[in-house]
Amino acid sequence: MPETRVTAPASASDAPKGRASTTVSRADLERRLPRSAPDALRWEPGVFVQQSAHAQGSAFVRGLTGQQTLALFDGVRLNTSTWRQGPNQYFFTLDSRTLDSIEVLRSGASTLYGSDALGGVLLAHPLEPPSSPTPFRPTLQLRAATADVERGGRLQVQSATGQLGFIGGIGGRRVGLLESGGIVLNPSDGKPPEVPRFAEDGRTQLGTGFDERTADARLVWRLSEEDALTAATYLYRQYDAPRTDLCAPPFARFDECLRYDEQFRTLAYVAWSHTSPEGLSSRATLSWQRQHELRIYDRPAFSVVDRGTDDVDTFGTTVSLSLPPLSLAGHPLRLTAGADGALDRVHSSALTRFTALDIELQRSRGQYLEGSRYFTSGLFGDGEWELHPSLTARAGTRIGLVTARAPADTESGTLAVDRTWVPWVGHAGVEWRAAPRLTLLAHVDHSYRAPNLDDLTSRQQTGPGFQFENAALGPERATTLDLGARLRTRHLSLEGWAFGTRIDGAITRRPRNVADCPPSTPQCGASWSRFQLVNARAASVLYGLESNVRARLPAMLTAQAGVAWAWGESPNPAAPPSNPSTPYAPRVPLSRVPPLNGTAELLWAHPSGFAASAGLRWALLQDRLAVADRSDARIPIGGTPGYAVVDLRASWRLGTRLLLGVVLENLGDAAYRSHGSSVNGPGRGLVVSLETTPF
């Protein structure tokens, strides 16, 4: 009897051809030993990772992040309607130890993936069960780091029979205060920034550290040679995680702190996939995800503790179908079509406890409005037409439907929301193999992002100040032109891209006065600055260049490097001053656009299982600051200084039984931080990982 392979076909959400993209492989994860899923993206061109806390991380793709980039896990949408403006922590809730790879698609991609995909898409792929009959096999993973006193591990089991395959595990870690290379000084005056706060040694950062628990299970049932059914669940539990720039806030006492006591994500889904020898493939998923947050803001000086709880349940479905190659005018034509939808149900509450009086006051609304609903969906079609062996054209379109519903709250002066959008977007591109080893590419994409519930209803303390809602916001629309070239030889791989993005209706923060604060919102009046979200009056633009190269060298060496530059500008969100002599710029830099930055790595691997590598990450000074950036304590006065950080790595693999990895991070003990971050990077230290399979 022939052997039946137990493996699920690749997700239909893999990065499309002819676009700017890179992949973080499992081998990259094992070599670099990142602290989190966002941390794993630091070496990708066009990606810059910001951290508002040691327990958080947000990837900027071509200068955009948060709501303006889309994250998928095995084709399931992770973005919810409460993802906020700017950086957020939610990609951190993917356990990097359960990932096989992360693809990074740079550029707009709403045709295939829907709302939010303006700057790019992060496609995370999980580990799969064994692909052939395998006896029960446990694996123990242990990990420790010196800079943050991390101690943790994971117990994983996997097995497979003729038709069934399983992989699952439980894990956890405890992370302490993070020791940096020292204080990063303001470029303008040489003084320390207001955040982070440091212990007496001037290196250990207060407001860092957290506890983490994870669990997962994945079962693949091969129904036939062509059909597979997957059932999977992934749990993430994070506890006691302070937000560094608000623990303690600028100019506040050291005991004042905003802490995420609970940051949970639960994902469960089933997926059916079909792949025929003739080239027909399809995939359908049903999913449920719950995102849970419990925030505690303790202000002992005022004998006040604010408590906020938010739960978002997302019910999602996707269907995709790829047809066998057809013939059009004698040339191969490949067509893909699909549909998707996601419904969010939001529960939100807030209370204030006056500790001196032992009284609790239930607020009329939470950060969001209780009972809010948000629905995003669409139908799409995509095609690839091989006009000539050296020329391929690609195009596609999507029609979407987005609705937002939220009740009014009279006590807090919150307006009801009842909005509907029907966006129509598309893309087109060509790929020309100009020479056997040279390919030239051009692509234009029109994508969109409908305002979500965070834009329309939320009230919250952010890095730049207190932000409140605008129920009248319109959608953001981005048009991106990409021009690229790829050179492939036996020993060299070189790729370069130039892009320009125009964003119409970009949602930005406009400064407001105390008199503009909504009712029953004392945090607004007490904040040192206030903002309201508005659509920009004119177009915002982003331009950039990206390049990456990989070369095979003698003596089993490999060298690779990447570099990225982005420049952004938008209309000034602040109203012109009444006094014409007051300086005023009608156009200003876009917020938190990364500086010129890059990476370089030299790798050596021996057939015996020994490997070693060295890596360099660098960035120049970023002093092009938006209006909101100048009031953001996470950004030093005058901008974020440049840096260069070197890591040394070594590993030894003994078949499938043992993998030992060591990283000496920040060899030069540089004091540095990524632009927009509250947290300085780790100082010189060791990261050690041991993975063993006893039998």
C-alpha positions as CSV (number, residue, x, y, z in Angstrom):
1,M,0.0,0.0,0.0
2,P,1.4,3.4,-0.9
3,E,2.3,5.7,2.0
4,T,-0.2,8.5,2.8
5,R,1.4,11.8,3.6
6,V,-0.1,13.7,6.5
7,T,0.5,17.4,5.7
8,A,-1.8,20.3,5.0
9,P,-1.4,22.1,1.7
10,A,0.0,25.6,1.8
11,S,-2.4,28.3,2.6
12,A,-3.9,30.3,-0.2
13,S,-2.8,33.4,1.6
14,D,0.9,33.0,0.7
15,A,2.5,36.2,-0.7
16,P,1.6,36.8,-4.3
17,K,4.1,36.6,-7.1
18,G,5.7,39.6,-8.7
19,R,5.7,41.7,-5.5
20,A,8.3,42.9,-3.0
21,S,8.5,40.2,-0.3
22,T,10.9,38.3,1.9
23,T,10.6,35.3,4.3
24,V,11.9,34.7,7.8
25,S,12.5,30.9,7.8
26,R,12.6,28.4,10.6
27,A,16.3,28.3,10.2
28,D,16.5,32.1,10.7
29,L,14.5,31.8,13.9
30,E,16.7,29.0,15.2
31,R,19.9,31.0,14.4
32,R,18.9,34.5,15.6
33,L,16.8,33.4,18.7
34,P,14.4,36.4,18.6
35,R,12.5,37.3,21.8
36,S,9.2,37.5,20.0
37,A,7.5,37.3,16.6
38,P,8.0,41.1,16.0
39,D,11.6,40.7,17.0
40,A,12.1,38.1,14.3
41,L,11.3,40.8,11.6
42,R,14.2,43.1,12.5
43,W,16.4,41.7,9.8
44,E,13.9,42.1,6.9
45,P,14.5,45.0,4.4
46,G,11.7,47.6,4.6
47,V,10.7,46.5,8.1
48,F,11.5,48.5,11.3
49,V,10.3,47.2,14.7
50,Q,9.1,49.7,17.4
51,Q,8.5,48.8,21.1
52,S,6.4,50.8,23.6
53,A,7.2,48.1,26.1
54,H,9.4,45.1,26.5
55,A,6.3,42.9,26.2
56,Q,5.2,44.6,23.0
57,G,6.4,45.1,19.5
58,S,5.0,46.6,16.3
59,A,6.4,46.2,12.8
60,F,6.6,49.2,10.5
61,V,6.4,48.1,6.9
62,R,7.4,50.9,4.5
63,G,6.8,53.5,7.2
64,L,3.3,52.2,8.2
65,T,2.2,50.1,11.1
66,G,-0.7,49.1,13.3
67,Q,-4.1,49.6,11.6
68,Q,-2.3,50.3,8.2
69,T,-0.7,46.8,8.0
70,L,-2.4,43.5,8.0
71,A,-1.4,40.4,10.0
72,L,-2.6,36.8,9.1
73,F,-1.9,33.5,10.9
74,D,-2.4,30.5,8.6
75,G,-4.6,32.7,6.5
76,V,-6.8,33.8,9.4
77,R,-7.1,37.5,9.9
78,L,-5.6,38.7,13.2
79,N,-6.5,42.4,12.9
80,T,-9.5,43.5,14.8
81,S,-11.6,46.6,14.8
82,T,-9.9,47.8,18.0
83,W,-6.3,47.9,16.7
84,R,-5.3,51.4,17.4
85,Q,-3.6,54.3,15.6
86,G,0.2,53.7,15.4
87,P,2.1,50.9,17.0
88,N,0.3,48.1,18.9
89,Q,1.3,45.0,20.7
90,Y,-0.8,42.3,19.1
91,F,1.7,40.6,16.7
92,F,3.7,39.9,19.9
93,T,0.9,37.5,21.0
94,L,2.1,35.0,18.4
95,D,4.4,32.5,20.0
96,S,7.5,32.5,17.8
97,R,8.3,28.9,18.9
98,T,5.1,27.7,17.1
99,L,6.0,29.4,13.8
100,D,7.5,27.7,10.7
101,S,8.0,31.0,8.9
102,I,6.8,34.6,8.5
103,E,6.4,36.1,5.0
104,V,6.6,39.9,4.7
105,L,4.7,41.4,1.7
106,R,5.7,45.0,1.3
107,S,3.1,47.3,-0.5
108,G,-0.6,47.5,-0.6
109,A,-2.5,44.3,-0.9
110,S,-6.2,44.9,-0.3
111,T,-7.3,43.0,-3.4
112,L,-6.4,39.7,-1.9
113,Y,-6.6,40.5,1.8
114,G,-9.1,43.3,2.3
115,S,-9.1,46.3,4.6
116,D,-5.9,47.5,6.4
117,A,-3.4,46.2,3.9
118,L,-2.0,49.6,3.0
119,G,1.7,49.3,3.9
120,G,2.0,45.5,3.7
121,V,1.0,42.1,5.0
122,L,2.6,39.8,7.6
123,L,1.8,36.2,6.8
124,A,2.7,33.9,9.7
125,H,2.8,30.1,9.0
126,P,2.6,27.6,11.9
127,L,4.6,24.5,12.4
128,E,2.9,21.5,10.8
129,P,2.7,17.9,12.1
130,P,5.1,15.3,10.6
131,S,4.5,14.5,7.0
132,S,5.0,10.7,7.3
133,P,4.1,8.1,9.9
134,T,6.0,9.0,13.1
135,P,5.9,7.6,16.6
136,F,5.1,9.8,19.6
137,R,8.0,12.2,19.9
138,P,8.4,14.8,22.7
139,T,10.7,17.8,22.4
140,L,11.9,19.9,25.3
141,Q,13.0,23.5,24.6
142,L,14.7,25.6,27.2
143,R,15.8,29.3,26.9
144,A,17.6,31.8,29.0
145,A,18.8,35.4,28.5
146,T,21.0,37.6,30.7
147,A,19.9,41.1,29.7
148,D,16.3,40.6,31.0
149,V,16.9,37.5,33.2
150,E,14.5,35.6,30.9
151,R,13.9,32.0,31.9
152,G,11.5,29.8,29.9
153,G,10.8,26.8,27.9
154,R,8.3,24.7,25.9
155,L,7.3,21.1,25.9
156,Q,6.2,20.0,22.4
157,V,4.9,16.6,21.2
158,Q,4.2,15.4,17.7
159,S,3.1,12.2,16.1
160,A,1.6,10.9,12.8
161,T,-0.2,7.7,11.6
162,G,-1.3,6.9,8.1
163,Q,-3.9,9.6,7.9
164,L,-3.6,11.7,11.1
165,G,-0.9,14.0,12.2
166,F,-0.6,16.0,15.4
167,I,1.7,18.7,16.9
168,G,1.1,20.6,20.1
169,G,2.7,22.0,23.1
170,I,2.7,24.2,26.2
171,G,5.2,26.9,27.1
172,G,6.0,29.8,29.4
173,R,8.6,32.2,30.5
174,R,9.3,34.8,33.1
175,V,11.0,38.0,32.0
176,G,12.6,40.5,34.4
177,L,13.7,44.1,34.1
178,L,15.6,44.8,30.9
179,E,19.2,45.9,31.2
180,S,20.3,48.2,28.3
181,G,23.7,49.5,27.2
182,G,22.9,52.8,29.0
183,I,21.0,56.0,28.5
184,V,20.2,57.3,25.0
185,L,20.6,61.1,25.1
186,N,18.6,63.8,23.4
187,P,20.4,64.9,20.2
188,S,19.2,68.5,20.8
189,D,20.5,69.1,24.4
190,G,22.5,66.0,25.4
191,K,20.1,65.3,28.3
192,P,18.3,62.0,29.1
193,P,14.8,61.7,27.7
194,E,11.9,61.4,30.1
195,V,11.4,57.7,29.2
196,P,12.3,55.1,30.1
197,R,13.0,55.5,33.8
198,F,16.2,53.8,35.1
199,A,17.3,52.1,38.3
200,E,20.3,53.6,40.1
201,D,22.8,51.7,37.9
202,G,21.7,53.8,34.8
203,R,21.3,50.7,32.8
204,T,18.3,48.7,34.1
205,Q,15.0,50.0,32.7
206,L,12.0,50.3,35.0
207,G,8.6,49.4,33.6
208,T,9.8,46.3,31.8
209,G,9.3,42.6,32.4
210,F,6.3,40.3,32.1
211,D,5.1,36.7,32.5
212,E,3.9,34.6,29.6
213,R,2.0,31.3,29.1
214,T,1.2,29.6,25.8
215,A,-0.5,26.4,24.6
216,D,-1.4,25.0,21.2
217,A,-2.7,21.9,19.4
218,R,-2.9,21.2,15.7
219,L,-4.5,18.1,14.1
220,V,-4.4,17.3,10.4
221,W,-6.6,14.6,9.0
222,R,-5.8,13.5,5.4
223,L,-9.2,12.5,4.1
224,S,-7.8,11.4,0.8
225,E,-4.8,12.1,-1.5
226,E,-6.5,15.4,-2.4
227,D,-8.4,16.6,0.7
228,A,-7.2,17.5,4.2
229,L,-9.0,18.8,7.2
230,T,-7.1,20.8,9.9
231,A,-8.4,21.7,13.4
232,A,-6.2,24.0,15.5
233,T,-6.2,26.1,18.6
234,Y,-3.6,28.6,19.9
235,L,-3.7,30.3,23.3
236,Y,-1.5,33.2,24.5
237,R,-1.6,34.5,28.0
238,Q,0.5,37.5,29.1
239,Y,0.5,38.9,32.7
240,D,1.8,41.9,34.5
241,A,3.2,43.8,31.6
242,P,3.8,47.5,32.2
243,R,3.8,50.0,29.3
244,T,7.2,51.5,29.7
245,D,6.5,55.1,28.6
246,L,3.6,55.2,31.1
247,C,5.4,53.3,34.0
248,A,6.2,55.9,35.1
249,P,4.9,58.6,32.8
250,P,7.0,61.7,32.1
251,F,7.2,64.1,35.1
252,A,5.2,61.7,37.3
253,R,6.2,59.9,40.4
254,F,8.0,56.6,40.0
255,D,5.2,54.6,41.5
256,E,2.6,55.7,38.9
257,C,2.1,53.0,36.3
258,L,-0.1,51.7,33.5
259,R,0.1,48.0,33.4
260,Y,-1.5,45.3,31.2
261,D,-2.4,42.8,33.9
262,E,-3.9,40.5,31.2
263,Q,-3.1,40.5,27.5
264,F,-4.8,37.3,26.1
265,R,-5.5,35.9,22.7
266,T,-7.3,32.7,21.9
267,L,-7.7,31.4,18.3
268,A,-9.5,28.3,17.2
269,Y,-10.3,27.3,13.6
270,V,-11.0,24.5,11.2
271,A,-9.7,24.5,7.6
272,W,-10.6,22.3,4.7
273,S,-8.2,22.2,1.7
274,H,-8.3,20.4,-1.6
275,T,-5.5,20.0,-4.2
276,S,-6.0,18.0,-7.4
277,P,-3.3,16.8,-9.8
278,E,-4.9,18.9,-12.5
279,G,-4.0,22.1,-10.7
280,L,-7.4,22.9,-9.0
281,S,-6.9,24.0,-5.4
282,S,-9.3,25.4,-2.8
283,R,-9.4,26.3,0.9
284,A,-12.1,27.2,3.3
285,T,-11.8,28.2,7.0
286,L,-14.1,29.0,9.9
287,S,-12.4,30.7,12.8
288,W,-13.1,32.3,16.2
289,Q,-10.7,34.6,18.0
290,R,-10.9,36.4,21.3
291,Q,-8.7,39.3,22.2
292,H,-8.8,40.2,25.9
293,E,-7.2,43.1,27.7
294,L,-7.2,44.1,31.3
295,R,-5.4,47.4,32.0
296,I,-4.6,48.8,35.5
297,Y,-3.5,52.4,35.8
298,D,-2.3,53.0,39.4
299,R,-1.8,56.6,40.6
300,P,-0.9,56.4,44.3
301,A,-0.3,60.1,44.6
302,F,-4.0,60.7,43.9
303,S,-5.3,57.5,45.6
304,V,-6.8,56.5,42.3
305,V,-6.8,53.2,40.4
306,D,-8.3,53.1,36.9
307,R,-9.3,49.7,35.5
308,G,-10.3,49.0,31.9
309,T,-11.4,45.7,30.4
310,D,-11.9,45.0,26.7
311,D,-13.0,41.8,24.9
312,V,-13.3,41.4,21.2
313,D,-14.7,38.2,19.7
314,T,-14.1,37.8,16.0
315,F,-16.0,35.3,13.9
316,G,-14.3,34.8,10.5
317,T,-14.6,32.8,7.4
318,T,-12.5,32.6,4.2
319,V,-13.0,30.7,0.9
320,S,-10.6,30.7,-2.0
321,L,-10.4,28.8,-5.3
322,S,-7.6,28.5,-7.8
323,L,-8.5,27.0,-11.2
324,P,-6.3,24.8,-13.4
325,P,-4.4,26.7,-16.1
326,L,-6.7,27.9,-18.9
327,S,-5.8,29.1,-22.3
328,L,-6.5,32.7,-23.5
329,A,-5.4,33.6,-27.0
330,G,-3.1,30.6,-26.9
331,H,-1.4,31.7,-23.7
332,P,-1.7,30.2,-20.1
333,L,-4.1,32.0,-17.8
334,R,-4.4,31.2,-14.1
335,L,-7.4,32.5,-12.2
336,T,-8.1,32.7,-8.4
337,A,-11.2,33.9,-6.7
338,G,-12.4,34.1,-3.2
339,A,-14.5,35.6,-0.4
340,D,-13.9,36.5,3.2
341,G,-15.7,38.0,6.1
342,A,-15.0,38.9,9.8
343,L,-17.5,40.0,12.4
344,D,-16.3,41.7,15.6
345,R,-18.4,41.9,18.8
346,V,-16.9,44.3,21.4
347,H,-17.4,44.3,25.2
348,S,-15.8,47.2,27.0
349,S,-16.0,48.5,30.6
350,A,-14.1,50.9,32.9
351,L,-14.2,51.7,36.6
352,T,-12.3,54.0,38.9
353,R,-11.4,53.0,42.5
354,F,-10.7,55.7,45.0
355,T,-8.4,53.8,47.4
356,A,-8.5,56.4,50.3
357,L,-12.3,56.1,50.4
358,D,-12.6,52.5,49.3
359,I,-15.2,53.5,46.7
360,E,-15.6,52.2,43.2
361,L,-17.2,54.3,40.4
362,Q,-18.4,52.4,37.3
363,R,-17.9,54.5,34.2
364,S,-20.7,54.8,31.7
365,R,-18.4,53.6,28.9
366,G,-15.1,51.9,28.6
367,Q,-12.3,52.6,26.2
368,Y,-14.8,51.4,23.5
369,L,-18.6,51.3,23.6
370,E,-20.2,48.2,25.0
371,G,-22.1,46.2,22.4
372,S,-20.3,47.7,19.4
373,R,-20.2,45.6,16.2
374,Y,-17.9,45.7,13.2
375,F,-18.0,43.7,10.0
376,T,-15.5,43.6,7.1
377,S,-15.9,41.4,4.0
378,G,-15.2,41.2,0.3
379,L,-15.2,39.2,-2.9
380,F,-12.1,39.2,-5.1
381,G,-10.8,37.8,-8.4
382,D,-7.2,37.6,-9.4
383,G,-5.4,36.5,-12.6
384,E,-2.0,35.7,-14.0
385,W,-1.6,35.7,-17.8
386,E,1.6,34.5,-19.4
387,L,1.7,36.6,-22.6
388,H,5.1,35.3,-23.6
389,P,7.7,33.0,-22.0
390,S,9.5,36.2,-20.8
391,L,6.4,38.4,-20.0
392,T,3.7,37.8,-17.4
393,A,0.8,40.2,-16.6
394,R,-1.1,40.1,-13.3
395,A,-4.3,41.9,-12.3
396,G,-7.1,41.6,-9.8
397,T,-10.0,43.4,-8.2
398,R,-12.1,43.3,-5.0
399,I,-15.5,44.7,-4.0
400,G,-15.8,45.0,-0.2
401,L,-18.5,45.7,2.4
402,V,-17.6,47.3,5.8
403,T,-20.1,48.3,8.5
404,A,-19.5,49.8,11.9
405,R,-22.2,50.0,14.6
406,A,-21.9,51.5,18.1
407,P,-24.5,52.8,20.5
408,A,-24.6,56.4,21.9
409,D,-23.6,57.2,25.4
410,T,-25.2,60.4,26.7
411,E,-23.3,60.7,29.9
412,S,-19.9,60.8,28.2
413,G,-21.2,62.7,25.1
414,T,-20.5,59.9,22.8
415,L,-22.3,59.8,19.5
416,A,-23.8,56.7,18.0
417,V,-22.0,55.2,15.0
418,D,-23.9,53.7,12.0
419,R,-21.6,53.7,9.0
420,T,-21.3,51.6,5.9
421,W,-18.6,51.6,3.2
422,V,-18.5,49.7,-0.1
423,P,-14.8,50.0,-1.3
424,W,-13.7,48.9,-4.8
425,V,-10.0,48.3,-5.2
426,G,-7.6,46.5,-7.6
427,H,-4.0,46.0,-8.8
428,A,-2.1,45.4,-12.0
429,G,1.5,44.5,-12.7
430,V,3.9,43.1,-15.2
431,E,7.0,40.8,-14.9
432,W,9.5,40.9,-17.7
433,R,12.4,38.4,-17.8
434,A,14.7,40.7,-19.7
435,A,17.6,38.2,-19.6
436,P,18.1,34.7,-18.3
437,R,19.2,36.0,-14.9
438,L,17.5,39.4,-14.8
439,T,13.8,40.2,-14.1
440,L,12.2,43.6,-14.2
441,L,8.9,44.2,-12.4
442,A,6.3,47.0,-12.2
443,H,3.2,47.0,-10.2
444,V,0.4,49.5,-9.2
445,D,-1.9,48.8,-6.3
446,H,-5.0,50.6,-5.0
447,S,-5.8,49.6,-1.4
448,Y,-8.1,50.9,1.4
449,R,-8.6,51.0,5.1
450,A,-12.1,51.7,6.5
451,P,-12.1,53.5,9.9
452,N,-12.4,51.0,12.7
453,L,-14.0,51.2,16.1
454,D,-10.8,52.5,17.6
455,D,-10.9,55.4,15.2
456,L,-14.6,56.0,15.6
457,T,-15.2,55.5,19.3
458,S,-12.1,55.0,21.5
459,R,-10.8,57.3,24.2
460,Q,-7.3,56.4,25.5
461,Q,-3.9,57.7,26.6
462,T,-1.3,57.3,23.8
463,G,2.3,58.2,23.5
464,P,1.8,61.7,22.2
465,G,-1.1,62.4,24.6
466,F,-4.8,61.7,25.2
467,Q,-6.7,60.8,22.1
468,F,-10.4,60.9,21.6
469,E,-12.8,59.7,18.9
470,N,-14.2,61.1,15.7
471,A,-17.4,59.4,14.5
472,A,-17.4,61.2,11.2
473,L,-14.1,59.8,9.8
474,G,-13.9,58.6,6.3
475,P,-11.7,55.8,4.8
476,E,-8.0,55.9,3.9
477,R,-7.1,55.0,0.3
478,A,-3.6,54.3,-0.8
479,T,-2.2,54.0,-4.3
480,T,1.3,52.5,-4.6
481,L,3.6,52.2,-7.6
482,D,6.4,49.7,-7.3
483,L,9.4,49.3,-9.6
484,G,11.7,46.4,-9.0
485,A,14.6,44.3,-10.4
486,R,15.9,40.8,-9.5
487,L,19.2,39.4,-10.5
488,R,19.8,35.7,-9.9
489,T,23.1,33.9,-10.6
490,R,24.6,30.7,-9.3
491,H,26.3,32.6,-6.4
492,L,24.5,35.9,-6.2
493,S,20.9,37.0,-5.5
494,L,20.2,40.7,-5.7
495,E,16.9,42.5,-5.5
496,G,16.0,46.2,-5.4
497,W,12.7,48.1,-5.2
498,A,11.6,51.8,-5.5
499,F,8.1,52.7,-4.4
500,G,5.8,55.7,-4.1
501,T,2.6,55.7,-2.1
502,R,-0.1,58.3,-2.1
503,I,-2.6,58.1,0.8
504,D,-5.9,60.1,0.4
505,G,-7.9,60.7,3.5
506,A,-5.0,59.6,5.8
507,I,-6.2,59.5,9.4
508,T,-4.0,61.6,11.6
509,R,-3.9,63.3,15.0
510,R,-5.0,66.9,15.2
511,P,-4.0,68.9,18.4
512,R,-6.9,69.9,20.5
513,N,-7.4,72.2,23.6
514,V,-8.8,71.3,27.0
515,A,-12.1,72.9,26.0
516,D,-12.4,70.3,23.3
517,C,-12.3,67.4,25.7
518,P,-15.5,65.2,25.7
519,P,-17.6,65.1,28.9
520,S,-16.9,62.7,31.8
521,T,-13.3,62.2,30.6
522,P,-11.0,63.6,33.3
523,Q,-7.9,61.9,31.8
524,C,-8.3,64.2,28.7
525,G,-8.1,67.4,30.8
526,A,-5.3,66.1,32.9
527,S,-3.1,65.1,30.0
528,W,-0.2,67.2,28.9
529,S,-1.5,67.2,25.3
530,R,-4.7,66.2,23.5
531,F,-5.5,64.9,20.0
532,Q,-8.5,64.0,17.9
533,L,-8.4,61.8,14.9
534,V,-9.2,63.6,11.6
535,N,-8.8,62.8,7.9
536,A,-6.0,64.8,6.3
537,R,-7.1,67.7,4.1
538,A,-4.8,66.7,1.2
539,A,-2.8,63.7,0.1
540,S,0.0,62.2,2.2
541,V,2.9,60.6,0.4
542,L,5.6,58.0,1.1
543,Y,8.6,57.3,-1.1
544,G,11.3,54.7,-0.5
545,L,14.1,52.5,-1.7
546,E,14.8,48.9,-0.6
547,S,17.5,46.4,-1.5
548,N,18.7,43.0,-0.3
549,V,21.5,40.8,-1.5
550,R,22.7,37.3,-0.7
551,A,26.0,35.9,-1.9
552,R,27.5,32.4,-1.6
553,L,31.2,32.7,-0.8
554,P,34.1,30.1,-0.6
555,A,34.8,28.1,2.6
556,M,31.1,27.4,3.2
557,L,30.4,31.1,3.9
558,T,27.3,33.1,3.0
559,A,26.9,36.9,3.2
560,Q,23.6,38.8,3.1
561,A,22.6,42.4,3.6
562,G,19.7,44.7,3.3
563,V,19.0,48.4,3.3
564,A,15.9,50.6,3.4
565,W,15.1,54.3,3.2
566,A,11.7,55.9,3.4
567,W,10.5,59.5,3.3
568,G,7.0,60.6,4.2
569,E,5.1,63.9,4.2
570,S,1.5,64.9,5.0
571,P,-0.6,68.1,5.4
572,N,-0.1,69.8,8.8
573,P,-3.0,68.6,11.0
574,A,-2.8,71.7,13.2
575,A,-4.9,74.7,12.2
576,P,-2.9,77.7,10.9
577,P,-2.2,80.2,13.7
578,S,-4.3,83.4,13.8
579,N,-1.1,85.5,13.9
580,P,0.5,85.3,10.4
581,S,3.9,86.0,11.8
582,T,3.9,82.8,13.7
583,P,5.9,80.1,11.9
584,Y,3.7,77.5,10.2
585,A,4.5,74.7,7.7
586,P,1.6,73.6,5.6
587,R,3.2,70.2,5.1
588,V,5.0,68.2,7.8
589,P,6.8,64.8,8.1
590,L,4.6,61.7,8.5
591,S,4.7,60.3,12.1
592,R,7.4,57.8,13.1
593,V,8.8,57.1,9.6
594,P,12.0,55.1,10.2
595,P,15.4,56.5,9.3
596,L,17.8,55.0,6.8
597,N,18.6,51.6,8.2
598,G,20.1,48.3,7.2
599,T,21.4,44.9,8.2
600,A,24.4,42.7,7.3
601,E,25.1,39.0,8.2
602,L,28.0,36.6,7.6
603,L,27.1,32.9,8.0
604,W,29.1,29.8,8.1
605,A,27.7,26.3,8.3
606,H,29.5,22.9,8.4
607,P,28.0,19.6,7.4
608,S,28.8,18.2,10.8
609,G,26.1,20.4,12.4
610,F,28.3,23.3,13.6
611,A,27.3,26.8,12.5
612,A,28.4,30.4,13.3
613,S,27.3,33.8,12.2
614,A,27.7,37.5,12.9
615,G,25.0,40.1,12.3
616,L,25.0,43.9,12.2
617,R,21.9,46.1,12.5
618,W,22.3,49.9,12.0
619,A,20.2,53.0,11.6
620,L,21.0,56.7,11.2
621,L,19.6,59.6,13.2
622,Q,15.9,60.3,12.5
623,D,15.1,64.0,13.2
624,R,12.2,64.5,10.7
625,L,9.4,64.6,13.3
626,A,5.7,65.0,12.9
627,V,3.6,67.3,15.0
628,A,2.5,64.4,17.3
629,D,6.1,63.1,17.4
630,R,7.3,66.3,19.1
631,S,5.0,65.7,22.1
632,D,5.7,61.9,22.2
633,A,8.0,61.1,25.2
634,R,9.1,57.9,23.4
635,I,11.0,60.1,20.9
636,P,14.1,62.0,22.4
637,I,14.0,65.7,21.9
638,G,15.6,66.4,18.5
639,G,14.9,62.9,17.2
640,T,16.2,59.4,17.7
641,P,20.0,58.9,17.5
642,G,21.5,56.5,15.1
643,Y,23.2,53.2,16.2
644,A,25.1,50.1,15.2
645,V,24.6,46.8,17.0
646,V,26.6,43.6,16.4
647,D,25.6,40.1,17.4
648,L,27.7,37.0,17.4
649,R,26.0,33.5,17.1
650,A,26.9,29.9,17.3
651,S,24.9,26.6,17.1
652,W,25.4,22.9,17.0
653,R,22.8,20.4,15.7
654,L,23.1,16.7,16.4
655,G,20.6,15.2,13.9
656,T,17.1,15.5,15.2
657,R,18.1,14.9,18.9
658,L,19.8,18.1,19.9
659,L,20.0,21.7,18.9
660,L,22.1,24.1,21.0
661,G,22.2,27.8,20.1
662,V,24.0,30.8,21.7
663,V,23.9,34.5,20.8
664,L,26.2,37.1,22.2
665,E,23.9,40.2,21.6
666,N,25.1,43.8,21.4
667,L,28.8,42.9,21.4
668,G,29.8,46.6,21.8
669,D,27.2,47.2,24.6
670,A,25.8,50.1,22.6
671,A,23.1,52.3,24.1
672,Y,20.4,52.5,21.5
673,R,16.7,52.4,20.7
674,S,14.6,52.0,17.6
675,H,12.8,55.2,16.5
676,G,9.5,55.7,18.3
677,S,10.3,53.2,21.1
678,S,10.0,53.6,24.8
679,V,12.5,50.8,25.5
680,N,16.2,50.9,24.8
681,G,17.6,47.8,23.2
682,P,19.3,45.1,25.3
683,G,22.9,45.7,26.5
684,R,25.7,43.2,26.0
685,G,24.4,39.7,27.1
686,L,23.9,36.1,26.3
687,V,20.9,34.3,24.9
688,V,21.0,30.5,25.2
689,S,18.6,28.0,23.7
690,L,18.6,24.2,24.1
691,E,16.2,21.9,22.2
692,T,16.3,18.2,22.8
693,T,14.3,15.2,21.6
694,P,15.2,12.2,23.8
695,F,13.8,9.5,21.5
